[in-house]
Amino acid sequence: MNGLRVLVCATAILATVSSAQGQALREPGLLSRYHQLIAEFDRQGFAAFENDYLSELGPQGDPCLFGCNSGFSGNSPNVHGDGYREFLIRADLVTLARMLHYPESALINLERSTELLQTYHESYLANDPYAESSTGLDERFWDAAWKDYAGCVGTIIPPVLPAAVLRGEVQQLRYRVSLSPEDRLRLNLIDQTLRKMTAEDD
């Protein structure tokens, strides 16, 4: 094992991933609405919130949606990487839809978040930072890798961690939400994909 590589400010390749339930969300208005919907079991307000949250993926999205207190100047976004921002949004929406008993929305967001994670997982395996043969992280992989920043320290997220978060949501949907036979099949296919990711990263 080559140990830790230092890039940009600093990089740790041991991490905890921001899980669902809005734990990474920092935009005050959306965060307040997210928890209010849960507290009041406001099913009618879900569609508007989902639309507003997904709109953050567009070019006008708030770059500080998940916080901005990183980098040398202390005002850069806290999350970086291809697809990571969308993954966090989708994972939050899976949890919210499940808690408000909207299984179709939960499954749609779960399918999309799993697709994003699978793409990242394949890239991560191809650039394994722990591989004995590795001479350092490929610069292109570093740019695309999912990273959380705390100050000047960027932490690469191993795919096994977000996969475990999504598998937790799969179990919650399976046992707490009424699903049709077709939806249970969709859920099982998602779970098979996530299980492969966690098994290969063990």
C-alpha positions in Angstrom: 0.0 0.0 0.0 1.4 3.4 -1.0 -0.5 5.3 1.7 -1.9 8.7 1.3 -1.2 11.0 -1.7 -1.1 14.7 -1.2 -2.7 16.8 -4.0 -3.8 20.4 -4.2 -4.3 21.3 -0.6 -4.3 17.9 0.9 -6.1 14.6 0.2 -7.2 11.9 2.5 -8.4 8.7 1.0 -10.3 7.5 4.0 -13.7 9.1 4.3 -17.2 9.2 5.6 -19.9 10.0 3.0 -22.6 12.5 3.5 -25.7 10.3 3.9 -29.2 11.0 3.0 -31.8 13.0 5.1 -30.4 16.3 4.0 -27.2 15.9 6.1 -25.0 17.5 3.4 -27.5 20.2 2.5 -26.5 23.7 3.6 -28.8 26.1 1.7 -31.0 27.4 4.6 -34.3 27.7 2.7 -34.2 24.2 1.1 -32.9 22.7 4.3 -35.7 24.2 6.4 -38.3 23.1 3.9 -36.8 19.6 3.8 -37.2 19.0 7.5 -40.6 20.8 7.7 -42.0 18.4 5.1 -40.9 15.4 7.2 -42.0 17.0 10.5 -45.5 17.8 9.1 -45.8 14.8 6.8 -46.6 17.3 4.1 -47.2 15.1 1.1 -48.7 17.9 -0.9 -45.6 19.9 -0.7 -43.3 17.2 -1.9 -43.6 17.8 -5.7 -42.8 21.5 -5.4 -39.8 20.7 -3.2 -38.5 18.0 -5.5 -38.8 20.3 -8.5 -36.9 23.1 -6.7 -34.2 20.8 -5.4 -33.6 19.2 -8.8 -33.5 22.7 -10.4 -30.2 23.2 -8.5 -28.6 20.8 -11.1 -29.0 23.5 -13.8 -26.6 26.3 -14.7 -28.3 28.6 -12.2 -27.9 26.2 -9.3 -26.4 27.5 -6.1 -22.7 26.5 -6.0 -22.8 26.6 -2.2 -25.8 24.3 -2.0 -23.7 21.9 0.1 -21.6 24.6 1.8 -18.8 26.9 0.8 -16.0 27.1 3.3 -13.2 25.2 1.7 -10.0 26.0 -0.3 -7.2 28.4 0.5 -9.7 31.3 0.6 -12.3 29.5 2.6 -15.2 30.2 0.3 -15.1 27.4 -2.3 -17.7 24.6 -2.6 -17.4 21.8 -0.2 -18.3 19.0 -2.6 -16.5 18.3 -5.9 -16.6 15.6 -8.6 -18.5 14.4 -11.6 -22.0 13.5 -10.6 -21.5 13.9 -6.9 -23.7 16.9 -6.5 -26.5 15.2 -8.3 -26.0 12.0 -6.2 -26.4 13.9 -3.0 -29.6 15.6 -4.2 -31.1 12.3 -5.5 -30.2 10.5 -2.3 -31.9 13.2 -0.2 -35.0 12.9 -2.4 -35.0 9.1 -2.1 -35.2 9.5 1.7 -37.8 12.2 1.6 -40.0 10.4 -0.9 -39.8 7.2 1.1 -40.7 9.0 4.3 -43.7 10.7 2.7 -44.8 7.4 1.0 -44.1 8.3 -2.6 -42.6 5.0 -3.8 -42.5 6.0 -7.5 -40.4 9.1 -6.9 -38.2 7.2 -4.4 -37.5 4.5 -7.0 -36.8 7.0 -9.8 -34.3 8.9 -7.7 -32.8 5.7 -6.3 -32.3 4.3 -9.9 -30.6 7.6 -11.0 -28.4 7.8 -7.9 -27.4 4.2 -8.4 -26.5 4.9 -12.1 -24.3 7.8 -11.0 -22.6 5.8 -8.3 -22.0 2.9 -10.7 -20.3 5.2 -13.2 -18.1 6.6 -10.4 -17.4 3.1 -9.0 -16.1 2.0 -12.4 -13.8 5.0 -12.6 -12.6 4.4 -9.0 -11.7 0.8 -9.7 -9.7 1.8 -12.7 -7.8 4.3 -10.7 -7.6 2.4 -7.4 -5.6 4.7 -5.0 -4.7 1.7 -2.9 -3.3 -0.4 -5.7 0.3 -1.6 -5.2 1.1 -0.8 -8.8 -0.2 2.8 -8.5 2.4 5.5 -8.8 -0.1 8.2 -7.9 -3.6 9.4 -8.7 -4.3 10.2 -12.3 -4.9 13.9 -12.6 -8.1 13.3 -14.6 -9.4 10.9 -12.0 -8.6 13.4 -9.3 -10.6 16.1 -11.1 -13.6 13.8 -11.5 -13.4 11.9 -8.2 -16.1 12.5 -5.6 -14.5 14.6 -2.8 -15.7 16.3 0.4 -13.6 19.3 1.5 -13.1 20.5 5.0 -11.1 23.7 4.9 -8.1 22.8 2.7 -8.3 19.0 3.0 -10.1 17.2 0.2 -11.3 13.6 1.0 -11.9 11.1 -1.8 -15.1 9.1 -1.2 -14.7 5.4 -1.7 -17.9 4.1 -3.6 -18.6 1.5 -0.9 -19.7 4.2 1.5 -22.5 5.8 -0.7 -23.4 2.3 -1.8 -24.0 1.4 1.8 -26.2 4.5 2.2 -28.3 3.5 -0.7 -28.6 -0.1 0.4 -30.0 1.3 3.7 -32.7 3.1 1.7 -33.4 -0.1 -0.2 -34.1 -1.9 3.0 -36.3 0.9 4.3 -38.3 0.9 1.1 -38.6 -2.9 1.1 -40.0 -3.1 4.6 -41.7 0.3 5.3 -43.4 1.2 2.0 -46.2 -0.6 0.1 -44.8 -1.6 -3.3 -46.3 -3.3 -6.3 -44.7 -6.6 -7.6 -43.2 -4.6 -10.4 -41.7 -2.0 -8.0 -40.3 -4.8 -5.9 -38.6 -6.2 -9.0 -37.1 -2.7 -9.7 -35.9 -2.5 -6.1 -34.3 -5.9 -6.2 -32.4 -5.0 -9.4 -31.1 -1.9 -7.8 -30.1 -3.8 -4.7 -28.2 -6.4 -6.9 -26.2 -3.5 -8.5 -25.4 -2.0 -5.1 -24.4 -5.3 -3.6 -21.9 -5.9 -6.4 -20.3 -2.5 -5.6 -20.0 -3.2 -1.9 -18.7 -6.7 -2.4 -16.0 -5.6 -4.8 -14.9 -2.8 -2.5 -14.7 -5.0 0.6 
